[in-house]
Amino acid sequence: MLGMHRSGTSALSGVMGLMGADAPGDLAAGTEMNAKGFFESNIVTQLNEDLLAAANTSWWDCRNLPREWLQSEGLTQFGERAKIDIEREFGQSSLFFLKDPRICRLLPFWLPALEAAGITPLVVHTHRHPMDVARSLQRWWDYDPEYSQILWLRHVLDAEADSRGMARVFTNFDEVLDDWRVTVGKISDGLGFDWPRDLQEAAPELDDFLTGELRHFSTPRQSLCPIGSRRFTPCSSAGSLRASRRLIMRCLMRLTKKSVRRRPMSRAWQRMHRACSRQESSPVRPMRIWQPSVTGWSKALVI
């Protein structure tokens, strides 16, 4: 499962579980943020946090992960740990879902780790309008909306680039809530497997699970995205995502030039810098924030 934080990954994971895919053994408990559950493995989430910390970064750092680090011998111990954790969480399951938004950034680590464990990964991308993601992050963690949209880009582009050549399908949060039957059919048909549970058998539980209370924000599909003043349409295919990459980079460069021309460090970056200095405002430990230069955005976000 590949999707940015607050993008409906929990809802889609819940759907997969009700269709018969196995959930992790050590599930994260639900909170006010996700009352029906996160459907994440506490063990895998901690492994991903430790991986990012070892690279001196976090999920909310928009810079590229150093590829030389992802290929270093120092990751061997993490690979062994991942194999043990997967076996502990899923045992001999023939079909399970692995969900943690951090995997969008760590796919180059997880793919060989899964292969070493004898597992064939099938990729499901799920997206949500970046303005809805930004509003959700602002509501729960007081994140700056501009910066949240940059984080959304970082996760989405990394996940798409690193999953090329794999069996994968694309869906989005609105599609799941509006017609989950289309979504589960798209996933099984696109990835070439059958769900363990019959559609009609699971339907009552799924209808009860996917209620309107899961959608706190709903930006129209065709609406202006402030980050680049361009229209955004949720990606439903790899082709549409790749076609957007050049446009996205132009928007980011234009935004950067405006910000740099206005002042050395934009107000958004100043607000984010202050937020990251407050331990209580972030789910992970604070770190020194990189200050962009004129070409900073392109260096940070190039893939």
C-alpha positions as CSV (number, residue, x, y, z in Angstrom):
1,M,0.0,0.0,0.0
2,L,1.6,3.3,-1.1
3,G,0.1,6.6,-0.2
4,M,0.9,9.8,1.6
5,H,-0.2,10.3,5.2
6,R,-3.9,11.3,5.5
7,S,-4.6,10.0,2.0
8,G,-7.1,7.3,2.9
9,T,-4.6,4.5,3.2
10,S,-6.3,3.4,6.4
11,A,-9.7,3.2,4.8
12,L,-8.4,1.2,1.9
13,S,-6.5,-1.1,4.2
14,G,-9.7,-1.8,6.1
15,V,-11.4,-2.7,2.9
16,M,-8.6,-5.1,2.0
17,G,-8.9,-6.7,5.4
18,L,-12.7,-7.1,5.1
19,M,-12.1,-8.7,1.7
20,G,-10.0,-11.4,3.3
21,A,-6.4,-10.1,3.1
22,D,-4.5,-10.6,6.4
23,A,-3.8,-7.7,8.6
24,P,-0.6,-7.4,10.8
25,G,-0.6,-9.2,14.1
26,D,0.5,-6.1,16.2
27,L,-2.0,-3.5,14.9
28,A,-1.8,0.1,15.9
29,A,-4.7,1.2,18.0
30,G,-7.3,3.6,16.7
31,T,-7.3,7.2,17.9
32,E,-9.5,10.2,17.5
33,M,-7.6,10.9,14.3
34,N,-8.6,7.4,12.9
35,A,-11.3,6.0,15.1
36,K,-11.8,2.9,13.0
37,G,-8.1,2.1,13.1
38,F,-4.8,2.7,11.2
39,F,-4.3,-0.9,10.1
40,E,-0.6,-0.4,10.5
41,S,1.9,-2.7,12.2
42,N,3.5,-1.1,15.2
43,I,6.6,-3.3,14.6
44,V,7.0,-2.2,10.9
45,T,6.3,1.4,11.7
46,Q,9.0,1.4,14.3
47,L,11.4,-0.2,11.9
48,N,10.7,2.5,9.3
49,E,11.2,5.2,11.9
50,D,14.5,3.7,12.9
51,L,15.5,3.5,9.2
52,L,14.8,7.2,8.7
53,A,16.5,8.1,11.9
54,A,19.6,6.2,10.7
55,A,19.7,8.3,7.6
56,N,19.3,11.5,9.8
57,T,15.9,12.3,8.4
58,S,12.2,11.8,9.0
59,W,9.0,11.3,7.0
60,W,8.4,15.0,7.1
61,D,11.7,16.0,5.5
62,C,11.1,16.7,1.8
63,R,14.7,16.2,0.7
64,N,15.8,13.2,-1.3
65,L,16.9,10.1,0.7
66,P,20.5,9.6,-0.2
67,R,20.6,6.7,-2.7
68,E,24.1,5.7,-1.6
69,W,22.8,5.2,2.0
70,L,19.9,3.0,0.7
71,Q,22.5,0.8,-1.0
72,S,25.0,0.8,1.8
73,E,26.2,-2.2,3.8
74,G,24.9,-0.6,7.0
75,L,21.3,-1.5,5.9
76,T,22.1,-5.2,6.2
77,Q,21.0,-5.4,9.8
78,F,17.8,-3.6,8.9
79,G,17.1,-6.1,6.1
80,E,17.5,-9.0,8.6
81,R,15.2,-7.2,11.0
82,A,12.6,-6.6,8.3
83,K,12.5,-10.3,7.4
84,I,12.0,-11.3,11.1
85,D,9.3,-8.6,11.5
86,I,7.4,-9.7,8.4
87,E,7.4,-13.4,9.5
88,R,6.3,-12.4,13.0
89,E,3.5,-10.1,11.8
90,F,2.1,-12.3,8.9
91,G,3.4,-15.8,9.5
92,Q,2.6,-18.1,6.5
93,S,-0.1,-15.8,5.1
94,S,-0.6,-16.2,1.3
95,L,-2.2,-12.7,1.0
96,F,-1.6,-9.8,3.3
97,F,-1.4,-6.0,3.2
98,L,1.5,-3.9,4.4
99,K,0.6,-0.3,5.1
100,D,2.7,2.5,6.4
101,P,3.0,5.8,4.5
102,R,6.7,5.9,5.2
103,I,7.2,3.1,2.8
104,C,6.6,5.6,0.0
105,R,10.0,6.9,0.8
106,L,11.6,3.6,1.6
107,L,10.5,1.3,-1.2
108,P,14.1,0.8,-2.4
109,F,14.8,-0.8,1.0
110,W,11.5,-2.8,1.2
111,L,11.5,-4.4,-2.2
112,P,14.7,-6.4,-1.7
113,A,13.7,-7.1,1.9
114,L,10.4,-8.7,0.8
115,E,12.2,-10.6,-2.0
116,A,14.6,-12.0,0.6
117,A,11.6,-13.2,2.6
118,G,10.2,-15.0,-0.4
119,I,7.3,-12.5,-0.8
120,T,6.1,-11.2,-4.2
121,P,4.9,-7.6,-3.7
122,L,1.8,-6.2,-5.5
123,V,1.5,-2.5,-5.4
124,V,-1.6,-0.4,-4.7
125,H,-1.2,3.3,-5.0
126,T,-3.9,5.4,-3.4
127,H,-4.1,9.2,-3.7
128,R,-6.1,12.1,-2.2
129,H,-6.3,15.7,-3.2
130,P,-3.2,17.5,-1.7
131,M,-5.4,20.3,-0.3
132,D,-7.4,17.8,1.7
133,V,-4.1,16.2,2.9
134,A,-2.8,19.6,3.9
135,R,-6.0,20.5,5.8
136,S,-5.9,17.2,7.6
137,L,-2.2,17.6,8.6
138,Q,-2.9,21.2,9.7
139,R,-5.9,20.0,11.8
140,W,-4.1,17.2,13.6
141,W,-0.5,18.4,13.7
142,D,-0.6,22.1,12.9
143,Y,1.5,21.6,9.8
144,D,1.9,24.5,7.4
145,P,-0.4,23.8,4.3
146,E,2.2,24.9,1.8
147,Y,4.8,22.5,3.3
148,S,2.3,19.7,3.6
149,Q,1.6,19.9,-0.2
150,I,5.4,19.6,-0.8
151,L,5.5,16.5,1.4
152,W,2.5,15.1,-0.5
153,L,4.5,15.6,-3.8
154,R,7.6,14.0,-2.3
155,H,5.7,10.8,-1.2
156,V,3.6,10.5,-4.4
157,L,6.5,11.0,-6.8
158,D,8.9,8.7,-4.9
159,A,6.3,6.0,-4.7
160,E,5.5,6.2,-8.4
161,A,9.2,6.3,-9.5
162,D,10.4,3.4,-7.3
163,S,7.5,1.1,-8.2
164,R,7.9,1.3,-12.0
165,G,8.1,-2.1,-13.7
166,M,6.1,-3.7,-10.9
167,A,2.5,-5.1,-10.9
168,R,0.6,-2.1,-9.6
169,V,-2.8,-0.3,-9.7
170,F,-3.8,3.3,-8.9
171,T,-6.9,4.4,-7.0
172,N,-7.9,7.3,-4.8
173,F,-9.7,8.0,-1.6
174,D,-12.9,9.4,-3.2
175,E,-13.2,6.3,-5.4
176,V,-13.0,4.1,-2.4
177,L,-15.7,5.9,-0.5
178,D,-18.0,6.5,-3.5
179,D,-17.9,2.9,-4.9
180,W,-15.7,0.4,-3.1
181,R,-16.9,-2.4,-5.4
182,V,-15.2,-0.7,-8.3
183,T,-12.0,-0.3,-6.3
184,V,-11.8,-3.9,-5.1
185,G,-12.5,-5.1,-8.6
186,K,-9.8,-2.9,-10.1
187,I,-7.3,-4.2,-7.5
188,S,-7.9,-7.9,-8.0
189,D,-8.2,-7.6,-11.8
190,G,-5.2,-5.3,-12.2
191,L,-3.0,-7.4,-9.9
192,G,-4.2,-10.9,-11.0
193,F,-5.5,-12.5,-7.8
194,D,-8.9,-13.4,-6.2
195,W,-10.0,-12.0,-2.9
196,P,-10.4,-14.7,-0.2
197,R,-14.0,-13.4,0.6
198,D,-16.9,-13.2,-1.8
199,L,-18.0,-9.7,-2.6
200,Q,-21.6,-10.3,-1.5
201,E,-20.5,-11.9,1.7
202,A,-18.3,-8.9,2.6
203,A,-20.7,-6.2,1.4
204,P,-22.7,-5.6,4.6
205,E,-19.5,-5.1,6.7
206,L,-17.9,-2.9,4.0
207,D,-21.0,-0.7,3.7
208,D,-20.9,-0.3,7.5
209,F,-17.2,0.4,7.6
210,L,-17.1,3.0,4.8
211,T,-19.3,5.7,6.3
212,G,-19.3,9.4,5.5
213,E,-17.5,10.2,8.8
214,L,-14.3,9.0,7.2
215,R,-14.3,12.1,4.9
216,H,-13.6,15.2,6.9
217,F,-12.4,17.3,3.9
218,S,-13.6,17.2,0.3
219,T,-12.0,19.5,-2.3
220,P,-13.6,19.3,-5.7
221,R,-11.7,17.1,-8.2
222,Q,-11.1,20.0,-10.5
223,S,-9.9,22.8,-8.3
224,L,-7.0,25.1,-7.9
225,C,-4.1,23.8,-5.9
226,P,-2.3,26.9,-4.4
227,I,1.2,25.4,-4.5
228,G,1.4,26.0,-8.3
229,S,-1.8,27.7,-9.2
230,R,-2.6,24.8,-11.5
231,R,-5.6,22.4,-11.6
232,F,-5.2,19.1,-9.9
233,T,-7.0,15.8,-10.8
234,P,-6.5,12.7,-8.7
235,C,-4.2,10.3,-10.6
236,S,-5.9,7.1,-11.6
237,S,-3.1,5.6,-13.7
238,A,0.7,5.6,-13.9
239,G,0.5,7.5,-17.2
240,S,-1.4,10.4,-15.8
241,L,1.1,10.6,-12.9
242,R,4.1,10.6,-15.1
243,A,2.5,13.2,-17.4
244,S,2.2,15.5,-14.4
245,R,5.8,15.3,-13.3
246,R,7.2,18.0,-15.6
247,L,4.3,20.3,-14.9
248,I,4.8,19.8,-11.1
249,M,8.5,20.6,-11.3
250,R,7.7,23.8,-13.3
251,C,5.2,24.9,-10.7
252,L,7.7,24.3,-7.9
253,M,10.5,26.2,-9.7
254,R,8.1,29.1,-10.3
255,L,7.0,29.1,-6.6
256,T,10.7,29.0,-5.5
257,K,11.7,31.9,-7.7
258,K,8.8,34.0,-6.4
259,S,9.7,33.1,-2.8
260,V,13.4,33.8,-3.2
261,R,12.7,37.1,-5.0
262,R,10.4,38.1,-2.1
263,R,12.8,37.2,0.7
264,P,15.7,34.7,1.3
265,M,13.4,32.4,3.2
266,S,9.7,32.3,2.5
267,R,7.1,32.7,5.2
268,A,6.0,29.1,4.7
269,W,9.5,27.9,5.4
270,Q,9.8,30.2,8.4
271,R,6.6,28.8,9.9
272,M,7.7,25.3,9.2
273,H,11.1,25.9,10.7
274,R,9.5,27.2,13.9
275,A,7.0,24.3,13.9
276,C,9.8,21.7,13.6
277,S,11.6,23.3,16.5
278,R,8.6,22.5,18.8
279,Q,8.7,18.9,20.0
280,E,4.9,18.9,20.7
281,S,4.0,19.9,17.1
282,S,5.5,16.8,15.4
283,P,5.0,13.1,15.8
284,V,8.7,12.6,15.6
285,R,11.8,14.2,17.0
286,P,12.6,17.7,15.7
287,M,15.5,18.2,13.3
288,R,17.4,21.0,11.6
289,I,15.4,22.2,8.6
290,W,17.2,22.7,5.3
291,Q,16.9,26.3,4.0
292,P,16.2,26.4,0.2
293,S,18.2,28.5,-2.2
294,V,17.2,29.6,-5.7
295,T,17.6,26.1,-7.1
296,G,16.8,24.4,-3.8
297,W,13.4,23.0,-4.7
298,S,14.6,21.3,-7.8
299,K,17.6,19.7,-6.0
300,A,15.4,18.6,-3.1
301,L,12.6,17.1,-5.3
302,V,14.4,15.8,-8.4
303,I,14.0,12.0,-8.9
